[in-house]
Amino acid sequence: MRRRSIFLLFLFLFVPRAWADEFVAGTEDVPLMPGLKPITGSALVFDKPEGRIVEAQAQGALSRAKVQSFYATSLPQLGWKKISADQWQRDAERLTLDFRGEDGHLTVDFTLSPQ
């Protein structure tokens, strides 16, 4: 836990401002891609002994490929390891991105859960 706190402090101090301005609702460690706007009221957060569960949605006039590219670049710098094009893992947590809609009218579902 102490390691994670030090890591988050490092992120707060040294991560570029474009990343630190906004995070996915319910998280403090998953950046919200510029161009995506949170869907008000979509965030659900549960803390369990096994870990946290977060579900949130954001939408924007972006393409799936651009969103995937943003997270493929930014998440590894935050300690996330790529499992597949839309799944990431860090410590005992898994982040999944699900896409709905068409390019230009995209909704992204973020799910963070214990592995």
Backbone as CSV, one residue per row, in Angstrom:
resi,resn,N_x,N_y,N_z,CA_x,CA_y,CA_z,C_x,C_y,C_z
1,MET,0.825,-1.187,0.000,0.000,0.000,0.000,0.873,1.256,0.000
2,ARG,1.962,1.213,0.736,2.858,2.368,0.790,3.465,2.631,-0.581
3,ARG,3.829,1.548,-1.287,4.387,1.682,-2.635,3.393,2.377,-3.560
4,ARG,2.137,1.989,-3.441,1.104,2.593,-4.282,0.931,4.075,-3.957
5,SER,0.980,4.436,-2.700,0.855,5.840,-2.304,2.007,6.671,-2.856
6,ILE,3.202,6.136,-2.796,4.367,6.836,-3.340,4.225,6.975,-4.848
7,PHE,3.760,5.916,-5.497,3.546,5.941,-6.944,2.528,7.014,-7.314
8,LEU,1.406,7.084,-6.594,0.376,8.084,-6.889,0.884,9.502,-6.630
9,LEU,1.700,9.683,-5.605,2.299,10.987,-5.348,3.214,11.378,-6.507
10,PHE,4.020,10.432,-6.968,4.887,10.669,-8.127,4.060,11.084,-9.337
11,LEU,2.949,10.371,-9.573,2.092,10.703,-10.715,1.545,12.117,-10.595
12,PHE,1.103,12.466,-9.407,0.530,13.786,-9.190,1.555,14.880,-9.465
13,LEU,2.795,14.649,-9.065,3.820,15.671,-9.219,4.440,15.731,-10.611
14,PHE,4.549,14.571,-11.279,5.342,14.536,-12.497,4.616,14.143,-13.772
15,VAL,3.377,13.697,-13.699,2.638,13.353,-14.916,2.255,14.646,-15.616
16,PRO,2.392,14.704,-16.931,2.038,15.922,-17.656,0.617,16.384,-17.336
17,ARG,0.409,17.693,-17.309,-0.884,18.259,-16.928,-2.033,17.760,-17.790
18,ALA,-1.789,17.485,-19.066,-2.872,16.999,-19.923,-3.460,15.709,-19.368
19,TRP,-2.654,14.906,-18.683,-3.148,13.659,-18.109,-3.781,13.877,-16.754
20,ALA,-3.243,14.796,-15.990,-3.662,14.940,-14.602,-4.885,15.830,-14.436
21,ASP,-5.317,16.509,-15.488,-6.457,17.408,-15.357,-7.737,16.670,-15.012
22,GLU,-7.951,15.520,-15.631,-9.192,14.803,-15.380,-8.943,13.300,-15.461
23,PHE,-9.605,12.580,-14.571,-9.498,11.128,-14.538,-10.882,10.526,-14.743
24,VAL,-10.902,9.283,-15.133,-12.169,8.572,-15.276,-12.887,8.638,-13.933
25,ALA,-14.168,8.948,-13.968,-14.963,9.088,-12.747,-14.792,7.863,-11.853
26,GLY,-14.563,8.105,-10.569,-14.407,7.025,-9.604,-12.983,6.530,-9.466
27,THR,-12.059,7.074,-10.268,-10.653,6.663,-10.184,-9.781,7.881,-9.958
28,GLU,-8.572,7.621,-9.501,-7.574,8.669,-9.375,-6.331,8.301,-10.178
29,ASP,-6.447,7.212,-10.943,-5.260,6.701,-11.628,-5.511,6.214,-13.055
30,VAL,-6.668,6.557,-13.614,-6.970,6.242,-15.014,-7.339,7.565,-15.685
31,PRO,-6.445,8.108,-16.515,-6.730,9.410,-17.119,-7.911,9.348,-18.074
32,LEU,-8.643,10.435,-18.144,-9.730,10.552,-19.108,-9.159,11.217,-20.350
33,MET,-9.254,10.542,-21.472,-8.695,11.062,-22.714,-9.320,12.410,-23.052
34,PRO,-8.482,13.401,-23.419,-9.050,14.655,-23.906,-9.990,14.370,-25.077
35,GLY,-11.143,15.002,-25.064,-12.153,14.752,-26.091,-13.264,13.849,-25.604
36,LEU,-13.019,13.123,-24.513,-14.066,12.322,-23.881,-14.637,13.120,-22.717
37,LYS,-15.929,13.096,-22.595,-16.615,13.772,-21.487,-17.342,12.732,-20.654
38,PRO,-17.196,12.795,-19.321,-17.894,11.830,-18.470,-19.410,11.950,-18.630
39,ILE,-20.083,10.831,-18.586,-21.543,10.828,-18.593,-21.986,10.970,-17.143
40,THR,-22.631,12.077,-16.856,-23.044,12.390,-15.493,-23.898,11.267,-14.907
41,GLY,-23.540,10.860,-13.698,-24.300,9.840,-12.991,-23.989,8.414,-13.400
42,SER,-23.028,8.233,-14.296,-22.738,6.868,-14.768,-21.771,6.110,-13.868
43,ALA,-21.067,6.804,-12.990,-20.035,6.149,-12.185,-20.631,5.375,-11.005
44,LEU,-20.221,4.130,-10.892,-20.545,3.286,-9.743,-19.229,2.832,-9.132
45,VAL,-19.089,2.993,-7.832,-17.849,2.631,-7.157,-18.178,1.766,-5.961
46,PHE,-17.519,0.614,-5.884,-17.670,-0.300,-4.762,-16.285,-0.645,-4.242
47,ASP,-16.101,-0.545,-2.950,-14.868,-1.008,-2.322,-15.173,-2.312,-1.616
48,LYS,-14.429,-3.342,-1.994,-14.613,-4.659,-1.407,-13.281,-5.103,-0.813
49,PRO,-13.288,-6.079,0.061,-12.024,-6.585,0.597,-11.091,-7.098,-0.514
50,GLU,-11.675,-7.612,-1.596,-10.877,-8.140,-2.699,-10.323,-7.028,-3.586
51,GLY,-10.833,-5.798,-3.448,-10.400,-4.667,-4.258,-11.589,-3.828,-4.682
52,ARG,-11.300,-2.772,-5.400,-12.365,-1.860,-5.807,-12.980,-2.275,-7.140
53,ILE,-14.219,-1.900,-7.305,-14.922,-2.083,-8.572,-15.434,-0.704,-8.981
54,VAL,-15.070,-0.292,-10.180,-15.505,0.999,-10.701,-16.073,0.772,-12.093
55,GLU,-17.239,1.323,-12.331,-17.828,1.340,-13.669,-18.164,2.785,-13.981
56,ALA,-17.713,3.273,-15.133,-17.972,4.647,-15.543,-18.060,4.712,-17.058
57,GLN,-18.727,5.734,-17.541,-18.880,5.921,-18.981,-18.489,7.336,-19.361
58,ALA,-17.951,7.452,-20.585,-17.628,8.756,-21.152,-17.946,8.692,-22.639
59,GLN,-18.183,9.848,-23.215,-18.495,9.862,-24.640,-17.797,11.031,-25.316
60,GLY,-17.637,10.903,-26.641,-17.006,11.975,-27.389,-17.035,11.707,-28.881
61,ALA,-16.661,12.716,-29.629,-16.617,12.636,-31.087,-15.249,12.132,-31.516
62,LEU,-14.919,10.929,-31.105,-13.615,10.315,-31.368,-13.812,8.976,-32.061
63,SER,-12.724,8.430,-32.559,-12.768,7.085,-33.129,-12.248,6.086,-32.099
64,ARG,-12.687,4.856,-32.243,-12.211,3.781,-31.369,-10.697,3.662,-31.464
65,ALA,-10.153,3.771,-32.679,-8.702,3.640,-32.879,-7.937,4.727,-32.123
66,LYS,-8.452,5.960,-32.119,-7.776,7.044,-31.394,-7.815,6.811,-29.887
67,VAL,-8.939,6.327,-29.390,-9.053,6.053,-27.958,-8.084,4.916,-27.579
68,GLN,-8.065,3.866,-28.366,-7.159,2.754,-28.094,-5.700,3.223,-28.138
69,SER,-5.372,4.071,-29.086,-4.012,4.590,-29.201,-3.629,5.435,-27.988
70,PHE,-4.547,6.289,-27.529,-4.281,7.112,-26.350,-3.967,6.236,-25.142
71,TYR,-4.811,5.228,-24.900,-4.599,4.388,-23.724,-3.398,3.454,-23.894
72,ALA,-3.111,3.043,-25.114,-1.919,2.218,-25.360,-0.646,2.996,-25.060
73,THR,-0.696,4.308,-25.210,0.463,5.161,-24.922,0.512,5.577,-23.457
74,SER,-0.620,5.963,-22.898,-0.619,6.539,-21.550,-0.629,5.511,-20.426
75,LEU,-1.389,4.435,-20.566,-1.516,3.491,-19.447,-0.205,2.800,-19.062
76,PRO,0.640,2.366,-20.005,1.903,1.752,-19.582,2.769,2.701,-18.749
77,GLN,2.695,3.992,-19.019,3.464,4.969,-18.252,2.926,5.115,-16.833
78,LEU,1.724,4.610,-16.607,1.113,4.654,-15.281,1.155,3.292,-14.590
79,GLY,1.914,2.372,-15.168,2.098,1.066,-14.546,1.174,-0.030,-15.026
80,TRP,0.283,0.269,-15.978,-0.641,-0.731,-16.495,0.049,-1.567,-17.563
81,LYS,-0.217,-2.865,-17.564,0.313,-3.786,-18.572,-0.820,-4.227,-19.489
82,LYS,-0.552,-4.188,-20.777,-1.567,-4.523,-21.776,-1.806,-6.035,-21.808
83,ILE,-3.065,-6.437,-21.729,-3.470,-7.838,-21.850,-4.005,-8.073,-23.256
84,SER,-4.817,-7.126,-23.727,-5.361,-7.167,-25.087,-5.593,-5.718,-25.505
85,ALA,-6.138,-5.510,-26.693,-6.348,-4.141,-27.181,-7.194,-3.311,-26.227
86,ASP,-8.081,-3.961,-25.476,-9.005,-3.229,-24.620,-8.956,-3.653,-23.155
87,GLN,-7.910,-4.381,-22.753,-7.783,-4.799,-21.352,-6.371,-4.533,-20.854
88,TRP,-6.314,-4.077,-19.592,-5.056,-3.713,-18.953,-5.047,-4.260,-17.539
89,GLN,-3.865,-4.517,-17.022,-3.738,-5.023,-15.657,-2.630,-4.273,-14.932
90,ARG,-2.901,-3.968,-13.662,-1.883,-3.394,-12.785,-2.122,-3.961,-11.404
91,ASP,-1.074,-4.524,-10.841,-1.184,-5.200,-9.550,-2.325,-6.215,-9.647
92,ALA,-3.296,-6.136,-8.769,-4.395,-7.106,-8.778,-5.664,-6.529,-9.399
93,GLU,-5.515,-5.468,-10.211,-6.683,-4.847,-10.822,-6.657,-5.016,-12.338
94,ARG,-7.830,-5.117,-12.910,-7.984,-5.200,-14.364,-8.872,-4.055,-14.833
95,LEU,-8.424,-3.385,-15.898,-9.180,-2.312,-16.524,-9.633,-2.784,-17.894
96,THR,-10.930,-2.681,-18.150,-11.495,-3.080,-19.436,-12.194,-1.884,-20.057
97,LEU,-11.953,-1.671,-21.347,-12.637,-0.639,-22.113,-13.606,-1.335,-23.068
98,ASP,-14.846,-0.916,-23.052,-15.855,-1.411,-23.995,-16.356,-0.214,-24.791
99,PHE,-16.613,-0.436,-26.059,-17.004,0.642,-26.952,-18.407,0.416,-27.495
100,ARG,-19.171,1.505,-27.546,-20.508,1.475,-28.143,-20.634,2.673,-29.068
101,GLY,-21.431,2.507,-30.088,-21.650,3.595,-31.022,-20.656,3.546,-32.167
102,GLU,-20.749,4.546,-33.010,-19.892,4.634,-34.183,-18.783,5.646,-33.930
103,ASP,-17.722,5.545,-34.743,-16.683,6.556,-34.690,-17.327,7.919,-34.907
104,GLY,-16.953,8.868,-34.096,-17.548,10.202,-34.153,-18.676,10.388,-33.155
105,HIS,-19.263,9.301,-32.689,-20.329,9.308,-31.670,-20.082,8.128,-30.731
106,LEU,-18.929,8.116,-30.115,-18.456,6.963,-29.370,-18.756,7.083,-27.881
107,THR,-19.171,5.980,-27.285,-19.295,5.868,-25.835,-18.311,4.804,-25.379
108,VAL,-17.538,5.145,-24.348,-16.555,4.210,-23.796,-16.995,3.842,-22.390
109,ASP,-17.118,2.536,-22.135,-17.417,2.024,-20.801,-16.102,1.594,-20.173
110,PHE,-15.782,2.139,-19.013,-14.587,1.791,-18.264,-15.010,0.893,-17.111
111,THR,-14.389,-0.274,-16.988,-14.661,-1.170,-15.871,-13.336,-1.521,-15.206
112,LEU,-13.221,-1.212,-13.943,-12.044,-1.521,-13.149,-12.480,-2.515,-12.078
113,SER,-11.812,-3.652,-12.016,-12.236,-4.689,-11.076,-11.033,-5.476,-10.589
114,PRO,-11.219,-6.190,-9.454,-10.140,-7.063,-8.982,-9.951,-8.196,-9.980
115,GLN,-8.731,-8.644,-10.099,-8.469,-9.753,-11.028,-8.966,-11.033,-10.462
